[in-house]
Amino acid sequence: MTHQPQRMAGVVIASTRAATGVYQDASAPIITEWLKGHGLIVLEPKIVPDGDAVWRALNDLLGQHPALIVTSGGTGLSADDLTPEMTLPLLERQIPGIMEAIRARGAQNTPLAALSRGYAGVNGRTLLVNLPGSSGGIRDGLAVLDPLLDHLFDQLEGSHEH
């Protein structure tokens, strides 16, 4: 039996208020706990202002070659909600079904889920997923990823038979 190297994961929280200390971020702990529960080594979460800082944080994390990067926040309709725009140029291939499933799951709890924007896709062997900033939206997104994660990693690592 071959030993599987432990996978790393990154977390980017897009919140100008949390990044500037107006309030304590509550999103990163939810995501970090979930990632650790899936056996991932979680890199130090990056809590950054909305906008260009998200792109820089994503680029920095991609340089460390994690298996997964999860963002939270910046997916709404405010002028500075730009996480999808910062993520899209970094994706080599999109996986639209993940975002469709996340919005569908969220819609079971709130009609506002339809307003959440975001992308899921791949850069090299890294899966990137944009989640909303609300704790409910995060939990809905993670619940969608739960049954997909191992299969996604297997496919990205080339260990899945076609």
ZADO-1210 file (C-alpha; in nm, 4 decimals, padded with zeros to 6 digits):
<atoms>
<atom x="00.0000" y="00.0000" z="00.0000" code="MET" pos="1"/>
<atom x="00.1398" y="00.3372" z="-00.0969" code="THR" pos="2"/>
<atom x="00.1469" y="00.6169" z="00.1555" code="HIS" pos="3"/>
<atom x="-00.0656" y="00.9147" z="00.0530" code="GLN" pos="4"/>
<atom x="00.1112" y="01.2434" z="00.1329" code="PRO" pos="5"/>
<atom x="-00.1003" y="01.4649" z="00.3515" code="GLN" pos="6"/>
<atom x="-00.2823" y="01.7310" z="00.1560" code="ARG" pos="7"/>
<atom x="-00.2734" y="02.1014" z="00.2371" code="MET" pos="8"/>
<atom x="-00.5591" y="02.3509" z="00.2213" code="ALA" pos="9"/>
<atom x="-00.5781" y="02.7286" z="00.2202" code="GLY" pos="10"/>
<atom x="-00.8479" y="02.9641" z="00.3450" code="VAL" pos="11"/>
<atom x="-00.9031" y="03.3206" z="00.2245" code="VAL" pos="12"/>
<atom x="-01.1579" y="03.5367" z="00.4045" code="ILE" pos="13"/>
<atom x="-01.2598" y="03.8445" z="00.2046" code="ALA" pos="14"/>
<atom x="-01.3780" y="04.0923" z="00.4649" code="SER" pos="15"/>
<atom x="-01.2591" y="04.4495" z="00.4876" code="THR" pos="16"/>
<atom x="-01.4129" y="04.4858" z="00.8341" code="ARG" pos="17"/>
<atom x="-01.2480" y="04.1707" z="00.9731" code="ALA" pos="18"/>
<atom x="-00.9156" y="04.2529" z="00.8039" code="ALA" pos="19"/>
<atom x="-00.9127" y="04.5995" z="00.9638" code="THR" pos="20"/>
<atom x="-01.0141" y="04.4729" z="01.3079" code="GLY" pos="21"/>
<atom x="-01.3678" y="04.6148" z="01.3161" code="VAL" pos="22"/>
<atom x="-01.4878" y="04.2698" z="01.4184" code="TYR" pos="23"/>
<atom x="-01.3467" y="03.9238" z="01.4783" code="GLN" pos="24"/>
<atom x="-01.3729" y="03.6896" z="01.1804" code="ASP" pos="25"/>
<atom x="-01.5972" y="03.3895" z="01.2509" code="ALA" pos="26"/>
<atom x="-01.5723" y="03.2267" z="00.9065" code="SER" pos="27"/>
<atom x="-01.2156" y="03.0952" z="00.9067" code="ALA" pos="28"/>
<atom x="-01.2665" y="02.8790" z="01.2197" code="PRO" pos="29"/>
<atom x="-01.5720" y="02.7072" z="01.0646" code="ILE" pos="30"/>
<atom x="-01.3850" y="02.6299" z="00.7419" code="ILE" pos="31"/>
<atom x="-01.0615" y="02.5334" z="00.9199" code="THR" pos="32"/>
<atom x="-01.2408" y="02.2880" z="01.1476" code="GLU" pos="33"/>
<atom x="-01.4108" y="02.1256" z="00.8488" code="TRP" pos="34"/>
<atom x="-01.0837" y="02.1002" z="00.6542" code="LEU" pos="35"/>
<atom x="-00.9031" y="01.9435" z="00.9496" code="LYS" pos="36"/>
<atom x="-01.1926" y="01.6998" z="00.9843" code="GLY" pos="37"/>
<atom x="-01.1093" y="01.5866" z="00.6312" code="HIS" pos="38"/>
<atom x="-00.7454" y="01.5257" z="00.7228" code="GLY" pos="39"/>
<atom x="-00.6070" y="01.8349" z="00.5524" code="LEU" pos="40"/>
<atom x="-00.3187" y="02.0414" z="00.6862" code="ILE" pos="41"/>
<atom x="-00.4592" y="02.3940" z="00.6990" code="VAL" pos="42"/>
<atom x="-00.2244" y="02.6780" z="00.6132" code="LEU" pos="43"/>
<atom x="-00.2631" y="02.9989" z="00.8152" code="GLU" pos="44"/>
<atom x="-00.5942" y="03.1576" z="00.7065" code="PRO" pos="45"/>
<atom x="-00.5588" y="03.4844" z="00.5169" code="LYS" pos="46"/>
<atom x="-00.8067" y="03.7495" z="00.6266" code="ILE" pos="47"/>
<atom x="-00.7894" y="04.0278" z="00.3708" code="VAL" pos="48"/>
<atom x="-00.9918" y="04.3274" z="00.2530" code="PRO" pos="49"/>
<atom x="-01.2292" y="04.2709" z="-00.0382" code="ASP" pos="50"/>
<atom x="-01.0829" y="04.3326" z="-00.3833" code="GLY" pos="51"/>
<atom x="-00.7256" y="04.3045" z="-00.5094" code="ASP" pos="52"/>
<atom x="-00.5962" y="04.1640" z="-00.1790" code="ALA" pos="53"/>
<atom x="-00.8045" y="03.8512" z="-00.2469" code="VAL" pos="54"/>
<atom x="-00.6215" y="03.7953" z="-00.5765" code="TRP" pos="55"/>
<atom x="-00.2833" y="03.8386" z="-00.4049" code="ARG" pos="56"/>
<atom x="-00.3811" y="03.5958" z="-00.1263" code="ALA" pos="57"/>
<atom x="-00.5014" y="03.3369" z="-00.3780" code="LEU" pos="58"/>
<atom x="-00.1822" y="03.3703" z="-00.5820" code="ASN" pos="59"/>
<atom x="00.0309" y="03.3324" z="-00.2705" code="ASP" pos="60"/>
<atom x="-00.1554" y="03.0175" z="-00.1698" code="LEU" pos="61"/>
<atom x="-00.1388" y="02.8690" z="-00.5204" code="LEU" pos="62"/>
<atom x="00.2396" y="02.8988" z="-00.4981" code="GLY" pos="63"/>
<atom x="00.2268" y="02.6582" z="-00.2032" code="GLN" pos="64"/>
<atom x="00.0344" y="02.3976" z="-00.4111" code="HIS" pos="65"/>
<atom x="-00.2498" y="02.3114" z="-00.1738" code="PRO" pos="66"/>
<atom x="-00.5095" y="02.0541" z="-00.2770" code="ALA" pos="67"/>
<atom x="-00.7904" y="02.2978" z="-00.1940" code="LEU" pos="68"/>
<atom x="-00.8437" y="02.6702" z="-00.1420" code="ILE" pos="69"/>
<atom x="-01.1734" y="02.7849" z="00.0059" code="VAL" pos="70"/>
<atom x="-01.2692" y="03.1511" z="00.0024" code="THR" pos="71"/>
<atom x="-01.5483" y="03.3075" z="00.2051" code="SER" pos="72"/>
<atom x="-01.6981" y="03.6495" z="00.1532" code="GLY" pos="73"/>
<atom x="-01.7007" y="03.8997" z="-00.1282" code="GLY" pos="74"/>
<atom x="-01.9633" y="03.7060" z="-00.3246" code="THR" pos="75"/>
<atom x="-02.2530" y="03.9494" z="-00.2897" code="GLY" pos="76"/>
<atom x="-02.3546" y="04.2514" z="-00.4931" code="LEU" pos="77"/>
<atom x="-02.1852" y="04.5380" z="-00.3058" code="SER" pos="78"/>
<atom x="-01.9350" y="04.7394" z="-00.5073" code="ALA" pos="79"/>
<atom x="-01.6405" y="04.5849" z="-00.3232" code="ASP" pos="80"/>
<atom x="-01.7686" y="04.2244" z="-00.3420" code="ASP" pos="81"/>
<atom x="-01.5103" y="04.1126" z="-00.5968" code="LEU" pos="82"/>
<atom x="-01.4036" y="03.7635" z="-00.4876" code="THR" pos="83"/>
<atom x="-01.5469" y="03.5975" z="-00.8023" code="PRO" pos="84"/>
<atom x="-01.3686" y="03.8508" z="-01.0237" code="GLU" pos="85"/>
<atom x="-01.0411" y="03.7872" z="-00.8389" code="MET" pos="86"/>
<atom x="-01.0849" y="03.4083" z="-00.8644" code="THR" pos="87"/>
<atom x="-01.1965" y="03.3620" z="-01.2246" code="LEU" pos="88"/>
<atom x="-00.8680" y="03.4634" z="-01.3955" code="PRO" pos="89"/>
<atom x="-00.6860" y="03.2013" z="-01.1862" code="LEU" pos="90"/>
<atom x="-00.9080" y="02.9119" z="-01.2952" code="LEU" pos="91"/>
<atom x="-00.7867" y="02.6883" z="-01.5770" code="GLU" pos="92"/>
<atom x="-01.1139" y="02.4926" z="-01.5736" code="ARG" pos="93"/>
<atom x="-01.4445" y="02.5800" z="-01.4103" code="GLN" pos="94"/>
<atom x="-01.6710" y="02.3319" z="-01.2298" code="ILE" pos="95"/>
<atom x="-02.0067" y="02.5117" z="-01.2496" code="PRO" pos="96"/>
<atom x="-02.2031" y="02.2200" z="-01.1013" code="GLY" pos="97"/>
<atom x="-02.0443" y="02.2783" z="-00.7611" code="ILE" pos="98"/>
<atom x="-02.1689" y="02.6366" z="-00.7453" code="MET" pos="99"/>
<atom x="-02.5113" y="02.5354" z="-00.8778" code="GLU" pos="100"/>
<atom x="-02.5344" y="02.2746" z="-00.6001" code="ALA" pos="101"/>
<atom x="-02.4217" y="02.5233" z="-00.3334" code="ILE" pos="102"/>
<atom x="-02.6848" y="02.7770" z="-00.4396" code="ARG" pos="103"/>
<atom x="-02.9527" y="02.5045" z="-00.4565" code="ALA" pos="104"/>
<atom x="-02.8616" y="02.3855" z="-00.1070" code="ARG" pos="105"/>
<atom x="-02.8691" y="02.7431" z="00.0256" code="GLY" pos="106"/>
<atom x="-03.2048" y="02.8095" z="-00.1406" code="ALA" pos="107"/>
<atom x="-03.3567" y="02.5444" z="00.0870" code="GLN" pos="108"/>
<atom x="-03.2843" y="02.7836" z="00.3758" code="ASN" pos="109"/>
<atom x="-03.3109" y="03.1312" z="00.2226" code="THR" pos="110"/>
<atom x="-03.4167" y="03.2793" z="-00.1108" code="PRO" pos="111"/>
<atom x="-03.1156" y="03.5117" z="-00.0806" code="LEU" pos="112"/>
<atom x="-02.8847" y="03.2221" z="-00.1784" code="ALA" pos="113"/>
<atom x="-02.9752" y="03.2981" z="-00.5408" code="ALA" pos="114"/>
<atom x="-02.7880" y="03.6286" z="-00.5078" code="LEU" pos="115"/>
<atom x="-02.4576" y="03.4666" z="-00.4105" code="SER" pos="116"/>
<atom x="-02.1970" y="03.4805" z="-00.6835" code="ARG" pos="117"/>
<atom x="-01.8878" y="03.2682" z="-00.7068" code="GLY" pos="118"/>
<atom x="-01.6833" y="03.0128" z="-00.8946" code="TYR" pos="119"/>
<atom x="-01.5458" y="02.6685" z="-00.8395" code="ALA" pos="120"/>
<atom x="-01.2659" y="02.5381" z="-01.0536" code="GLY" pos="121"/>
<atom x="-00.9160" y="02.4119" z="-01.0886" code="VAL" pos="122"/>
<atom x="-00.5708" y="02.5657" z="-01.1110" code="ASN" pos="123"/>
<atom x="-00.3209" y="02.2858" z="-01.1733" code="GLY" pos="124"/>
<atom x="-00.4055" y="02.0275" z="-00.9081" code="ARG" pos="125"/>
<atom x="-00.5682" y="02.2810" z="-00.6766" code="THR" pos="126"/>
<atom x="-00.9441" y="02.3060" z="-00.6368" code="LEU" pos="127"/>
<atom x="-01.0696" y="02.6601" z="-00.5638" code="LEU" pos="128"/>
<atom x="-01.4198" y="02.7231" z="-00.4293" code="VAL" pos="129"/>
<atom x="-01.5853" y="03.0570" z="-00.3458" code="ASN" pos="130"/>
<atom x="-01.8285" y="03.0380" z="-00.0538" code="LEU" pos="131"/>
<atom x="-02.0547" y="03.3137" z="00.0807" code="PRO" pos="132"/>
<atom x="-01.9550" y="03.5084" z="00.3909" code="GLY" pos="133"/>
<atom x="-02.2450" y="03.4004" z="00.6099" code="SER" pos="134"/>
<atom x="-02.2008" y="03.1064" z="00.8458" code="SER" pos="135"/>
<atom x="-02.5111" y="02.9426" z="00.6975" code="GLY" pos="136"/>
<atom x="-02.3790" y="02.9857" z="00.3447" code="GLY" pos="137"/>
<atom x="-02.0433" y="02.8427" z="00.4482" code="ILE" pos="138"/>
<atom x="-02.2060" y="02.5390" z="00.6072" code="ARG" pos="139"/>
<atom x="-02.4233" y="02.4830" z="00.2988" code="ASP" pos="140"/>
<atom x="-02.1169" y="02.5005" z="00.0745" code="GLY" pos="141"/>
<atom x="-01.9131" y="02.2635" z="00.2881" code="LEU" pos="142"/>
<atom x="-02.2052" y="02.0184" z="00.2992" code="ALA" pos="143"/>
<atom x="-02.2063" y="02.0145" z="-00.0812" code="VAL" pos="144"/>
<atom x="-01.8293" y="01.9562" z="-00.0942" code="LEU" pos="145"/>
<atom x="-01.8416" y="01.6786" z="00.1674" code="ASP" pos="146"/>
<atom x="-01.9321" y="01.3847" z="-00.0594" code="PRO" pos="147"/>
<atom x="-01.7303" y="01.5208" z="-00.3557" code="LEU" pos="148"/>
<atom x="-01.3941" y="01.5933" z="-00.1967" code="LEU" pos="149"/>
<atom x="-01.2185" y="01.2552" z="-00.2088" code="ASP" pos="150"/>
<atom x="-01.3262" y="01.1915" z="-00.5667" code="HIS" pos="151"/>
<atom x="-01.2185" y="01.5416" z="-00.6722" code="LEU" pos="152"/>
<atom x="-00.8762" y="01.4963" z="-00.5140" code="PHE" pos="153"/>
<atom x="-00.8354" y="01.1548" z="-00.6780" code="ASP" pos="154"/>
<atom x="-00.9169" y="01.3004" z="-01.0195" code="GLN" pos="155"/>
<atom x="-00.6891" y="01.6026" z="-00.9770" code="LEU" pos="156"/>
<atom x="-00.4032" y="01.3829" z="-00.8580" code="GLU" pos="157"/>
<atom x="-00.4532" y="01.1459" z="-01.1502" code="GLY" pos="158"/>
<atom x="-00.5197" y="00.8434" z="-00.9299" code="SER" pos="159"/>
<atom x="-00.8742" y="00.7849" z="-01.0528" code="HIS" pos="160"/>
<atom x="-00.9282" y="00.5211" z="-01.3213" code="GLU" pos="161"/>
<atom x="-01.1335" y="00.6421" z="-01.6185" code="HIS" pos="162"/>
</atoms>
